């Protein structure tokens, strides 16, 4: 049976950013999502190759069929009486009783016998029988008699629980920390290994990366929209884009500007012509046209006044200020271009995450199906 890591490693195979995310989830209890997002975007942009996600041990499955049929005569094991004995069924066995009746003692016996178990229980020690008279015996050996069948052959022997047993040590002991017990609709009992939680952890981390990327994109949009809040810059943007597209060489710029943006030095003549048009139109009262022409006249008068002032006060300082304004605008253009590029990269990463989502969910379902056993059967391999 494949483990959760087998499936996740197949999902991450060959893609550095997936391998890196899986390693982070597997090796760290707390993850800085902002830092991880930066590392993931670096791997996406640089196409860097990483080694296999995590090292997975591949061992041959032990085909031995071991069934414990009976346990009896526990000696020096917690408060269990020496004459206790019970038989085990072939499928599910339930230990029940009042507090202090010894339920946990049986579980500890199995844990002592087995090499393979996972638990958060901190106190696994089995003390000698606290109710026995110390004068009865000085032998505190902890033993239990076990009747079991190995590949159909029945054996009966006394087991020292503090010494490794060649067969019983191969048991797999699960508790509520390593399995999720499930009751199916037909009241049968299933066991889902906790490895499925690895899928949930990776899923949650991908969600966190997606949210972090979306927040970055929103912040970049806000910064981008603030670049051209000044209407004077905004009104020039389309013209500048058009000029940069149509003029490939700087030596052609002046000719292009003279052709498409001609300048007139005779402002007085233009103002006089506008005044005449305004007077003619006022008689017929086309209000909108009068407003437009009046605005043009005001703008031209302002330009004329500015040029007259510049002609008088033209100096190196004024030229320097003009150059500073030009430089400032060029910086605004470069800044916007940089934000556009960062925005494009962020969008690309979000698309990659979304493209992988369906494949990842399919992998999780495949893993669940591989371990969804509705009924535990005798002789079936232990999970």
N, C-alpha and C positions, 0 to 999 in steps of 0.2 A: 504493500500500500504506500502510495506517495505521501510524503509529509507536506505540511503547509509551505515549508521553505522550498521544497521541490517545485511546487506550482508557481510560487512567487519568483523563483530564479528563472524558470522558463519564461514567465511574463517579462522579466527585465533583461533577458538575454540580448546582448549586442547593443544595447543603448545605455550610454554612460550615465545619463541623468536618472534613469530608472534604477540602475545598480546603486547609484549613490544614495537615493532616497531609501531603498531597501536596507542598505547598510546602516543608515542613520536610525531607522526604526528598530532594527534588530539589536544594535549595540548601545543605544542611548535611551534613558528613561525620560529625559526632557530635551526637547528640540527647539532651537531658536528659529522660527519660521522665516523671519526676515533674512537671517544669515543663509539658511538653506536655499531660499529662493535665489539669492545672489549666486550661490554656487551652481545651482541647477541652470540658470540662465548662462553662466560662463561655459558650462559643459555643452549646452545647446548651440551656442554661438561658435565654439571652437572645435566642435566635432571630436572631442577628446575621447580616447578609448580607455576603458577601465577593465580590470580583471573581473572574474566571476563574482557575482554579488556576495555570496557567503559560502564558506566551505561546508559541504554537506557530506557526511559520512555515509558511504554505501556499504552495507553489510548484507551477507546472505541470510535469508530468513531461516530460522530454525524450525524444521518441520516436525519436531517432536510433539506428540499429542499427550498432554499431561492433564489428568483429571483427579482432583482430590475428592475422595469419597467419604472419609470420616476422620474426625479428630477426637482424641480422647486422652484422659489422664494427664492434664497439664500439671507440672510440678514447679513450685516456686515462681509462679507467674501471677503477679499482682495479687488480687484477692480471689482468684478462681480456685474452686475446690478441686481436689485431686480426682474425684469421681465424676467430674463433668465429662460428658461425651455428646457428640451430635453428628448427624449425617448431613452431607451437602447434596443438594439437588444438581441436576445437570445444567440448568440455565441460570436463573436469577435466585439468589439466596438473600433473605432479609433477616437481619439480627434485630430483635426488638426486646424491650423489657424496661423495667423501672430504672431510675438513676442508681448507679452503684452496682448494677447486676452483672457488669463485666463486658458490656458490648464493645467498648473501646479496647479492652484487653485482647479480644480476638483480632481486631484490626491491627494492633501492634504486633501480634504474633506473625501475621502475614508480612508486615513491613520488615520485621527482623529476618525473616526467611529470604525475602526478595532483595535483589541488587537494584532493581529498576522500580523506582517509585518517585512521585513528586508530591510534596505536601508543604503546607505552611505551618504544620504542627511542630512546635519547638521542643516538646518534651516527649521523646520517643523511648526513654529508658523504661525497662520493665524490672520492677523491684521484686525481691523474693516475697513469698506469701506472708503478708503481714499478720495473718491470723494463726499461723503455725506456731507450735510451741518450740522454742529454741532448743529445748532439751531432747526433742524427738530425733533430730539428726543435725549433724554439722555440715552435711553436703547441701550446698546451695545451688547445685547444677540446675539449670532451667531447661526442662525437656518437655516434649509433647509427642504422643504417639500418633502417627499419621498412616492411614490406609489410602493408597492412591493407585491409579493404573497408568502405566507408561506404554503408549502405543498398543493398548489392549492387554498388557501384562500387568496383573495386580501385584503390588508389593505392600508390605506392612513393616514399619520400622520405627524405632525411637529416634527422634530428631533432637539434637542439641541446638537450640535456636540461636545461640551466640556463635556458632561455627557455620561456615558456608557449606551448603549442601549442593552437590553437583547438579541436581535437577530442580529442586525447589527455589534455588537462587535465581532461576530464569523467569520466575513469575513476574508479571507486570501488575503493580498495585496502583489503582487510581483512587483519588478522593475528590471532593468537591472543588479542589483547586485545579485539578488537571482534566476534569471532564464536566460536561453539562448533561445531567440526566434529562431525558425527554420522554414524555408520555404521549404516544401517538393517538390518533383518533379512534383506532381499534383497541386502545388500552394496552398495546404492546409497548415494550420498553426499548428505547434507542439510546445510544451513547455518542455524543459529538465531541471529539477531542478539542481541547482548548487551543490547538494550533489554528483553529478558525479565527481566533481573535487577532492573529497576525494580519489576516486580510482586513479586519476592521481597523487596525492601527494604520496600515498603509492607506486605506481609504480615507480615514480621517486626516492623515497628513497631506494627501493630495487635495482634499477640500480646503485645508488651511493654506496651501500654496496658491490655490485658485483664488481664494478670497484676498490674499496678500497681493497677488498680481492685479486683481481688479481695483484694489485700493490705490495701487501705484498708478494705474492708468487714469483713474479719476483725478488724482493729484496732478498728473501731467496735463490733463485736459484743462484744469483750472489755471495752471501756470501758462499754458499756451494761449488761453483766451485773454489773459491779462497782458500779453505782450503788446497788443495793438489797441489798447483802450483809447489812446489818443486818436481822435478822428483824422487828424492831419496825416498820420501814418497809414491809417486804414484806407483813406481815399487814394493813396499812392500805390497800394499793394498790387492791384490789378495791372496798373501801367508798368510797374517794375517787373512783374512776372512776364508780361508780354515782351518787354525789352530784352530780358535775359534769354528768352526763348528764341527771339528773332535775330539777335545780334550775337554772332558766334565769336567775332574778333573785336578787340578793343579799338583798333584803328578805324573801324567802320561806325563807331558809336556816334561821333559828331555828325556825320552825314545823315545817319538815321534820325537823330533828334531834329536836325534842321528840316528834314523832309516831313516828319510826322508831327512835330511840335514846333512850328515856325514861330519866331519872335518878331514883334513889331516895335520899332523904336518911336513910332509916331503916335504916342498915346493921346495927345491933344486932338488929333484928327479923329481917332476912334471915339473919344468921349463926345466930341461934337456931333458925330453921326448918331450916337446912341441918344443924345438929348433930343435930336431932331425926330428920331423914331418914336421916342416917348411922347413928345408933344403931339405928333400925328395920331398916335394910338389913343391918347387921352380923350380926343374928340369922339371916338367911337366906343370908348370905355371897355376895351378888352382887359379886364383887371389882371388876369394871370400873366399875360404877356408883358404888361407894364411892370409888374413885380419882378419878373425875370430880368428885364432890361435895366430896371433901376438897380438891381443887385449887381449886374455886370458893371454898370457905371460906377457904383461905389467901390467895387473891387479894383477897377482900373485907376480910379483916383487915388486909392490907397497905394497901389503899386507905383504910380507916378510920384507920389509924395515920398515913398521910401527910396526910390532911385535918386530923387533930388537930394535927399539927406545923405545918401551914401556917396553921391558925387562930391559933397562938401566935406564929409567926415571920413572918407575912405582912408584907411590906414592899415598897417600890419596887424594891429589888434583886432579890427573888424574881420579881416580876412581869416585870422586865426579862429575867431568865434564861428565863422561859417564852416571852416574845415572841421571844427569840433562837432558841429551839428551833423555834418556829413558822416563823420566817423561813428557818431553815436547811432545814427540810423543803420549804418552797415553792421554794427554790432547787434542791433536788434534783429536784422535779417539773419545773421549767423546763429543767434540764439534760437530763433524760431526754427531754423533748419535742424539744429541739434535736438530740440524737443521733438520735432517730427520724427527724427531717426529713432530716438528712445521710445517714442510711442509705437512706432512700427515694430520694434523688437519685442515690446511688451505684448502687443497683439499677437505676434507670431508664437510666443510661449503659451499664451492662453489657448490658441488653436491646437497646439500640440497636446496640452492636457485634455482638452475636450475630445480629440481624436482617439486618445488612449482609453477613455472612460469605459466605453462599451466592451472592449476586449478585456479590461480588468475585471469587470463584473462577471463576464462569462467564465473567467478563470476561477473566481470564487465559487460560482455555482457548480463548476466541474469538480472542485475539491469537495464541496458539501455532498454531491451525489456519490463520490467515491467512498465516503465513510458513513453514509446513511444506511444503517443496517436495522431493519425493522424487528428482527428477532435474532438473538444470539443462539447459535447452534453448537452442539457438542462437536468438537474437532475443528471448529472454525479457527483460523489464525488469530492470535491476540493482537489488538491494535496497539 
